[in-house]
Amino acid sequence: MHPILADRRRLLAYVGAWELVGALLSLLLGLTGGFSWTEALALALPLSAFYGFVCLGAFWVCRAAPLHPAGLFRVASTQLVAAAVSAVVLLQAAQAWAGLLDRSGLFGEPLTRHAGTVAPLLLGLGMALFLLAAASHYLLAALEASRRAETEALRYQILSREAELRALRAQLHPHFLFNSLNSISSLVGSRPEEARRVCQLLAELLRKSLAAGNRESVPLAEDIALARSYLSVEQVRFGDRLAVLTRVDPNAESWRVPPLLLQPLVENAVTHGTSSRLEGGTVTLEAGLQDGRLLLVVENPRDPDSAARPGAGLGLDSVRRRLDAVYGRAAEMNVQRSASGFRVELRLPSFPVLPG
């Protein structure tokens, strides 16, 4: 079905546009054909509405002869033949309608007396209007093709982004598991009971993190709970050397974030920060709303003289890439290093909803 016929509002607008053409045709008939204004309107308005539906046939002609540089002659010849046939139909319809008006007796003099006079006008105007309709259909087809191409490009962009996010999420679990196994290995020889407890905590944490990692987003409260679970595992290992301070605005707890967003940050805070100090330190986790955005802060003390550990920077790079994949340039990540501490700030907009 023609797109115009499938929508009532489009159809009414289309008929209204052709009635404007009918008003122009009545003006031409009145000026050049010898018709009175009443006669010209009675002939032109219904005739224009009829020819508007005839010109809808350009839709199928354009589909049968699509624009292509190698087939321009075929396109031109097809459209000219279709325009000529449509113009003849217009002329025949004009003569038939004029005959019906004559038989109705509404006008004193027969309208068919001027048929020969206006025939060239109707033929030329009919061809021009049909070719204009064909050009409009080609333009609409090009716009529709462009829209489909944009939609397809957006779909592939979304698929690419989802694939990248899945790959990044897949990297989180081995990295997290590696650090956790290091914690267990350090306890097995000297504190086997605590190593057993860490294994139990780790099993529960892995179960929760795997479930969260399969989702597109989670409430901030859930992601903070996972980060706290990891820190609980590390607190068994470090004892009093590791303290945890959490400050979370209750209004921010329902904010949606990518799953396991905080995990690499708190791992970094322990592995490359607190654990490098003999006296340990406090890992601070803050969350709140600021200027309509979510502000997340992970802060820890550091030893400026400690050597860099293998893998330093991988967690931060993972977080940065995930933010770019999810939010684009709308998210901010600021890393501040000082002689005594390390601070990471994330400023996030609302979690984007992908089109279906």
C-alpha angles and dihedrals in degrees: 000000000000111000091234093054091050093062122055095204092051090048093052091047090049093051090047090054091051091050087059087054087050091054089052091048091051089053091053092046091050093049101041108017103055094243124140115242091254092051092046093051093046090052101038105043099057090037092055093049089051093048090049088065090045089055090055083077087074086077092067093038089055091049090050091048107033119187113267129155091230093052105041093122090053091048093049094046093046093050094046092051091047090048092050092049091048091049090053089050088052092051093048090048091050092052092046093048092047088052091052091050090050092052091049090063094222093131129050098226126042114261093211090072089081096044094106092047096055097036095094090046093052093045094049094042091046092054092046093049093048092049089048089051090049091050089050091051091050089051092049090048090052091049091048091049090049091050091049090049091051091048091049092048090050090049092052090046090053092047090049091049092048091050090051091049091050090050092049092048089049089056092055097066099053090045092048093044091050092056092045093050089051088056092051094047091054090056103041097082101039105026110022095167091055090046088055091050090049090052090054092047090046093051091053092045093050091050092053094042093050091051092048093045092061092062128082094229141356134198112271090241089062093049091049090050090054091049090050090050090055091048089051089057091051092046089062088055099044100030114189091358090077121059125175126210119188125188114177127169107228089222089062098051094088094049110120117237135169110276118264091011093140096042098086091044096055090043089055091047091057103032100042099023126029097026091057092064121079090216092045117212148214126295108211122203118188132177132177146135120267126176092341094309134099115252117202122183129186114183133175139165120252140195108240091203097053118109119247113263125226111271095028110157097020093103093050091046090051092052092047093050092048091051090050091049095048104034105016110206093339093087125070130207120188123185118196122190124188135168092265106027152022125224130185120191125191123190112191134183122214114304107268119244111222119222115253 
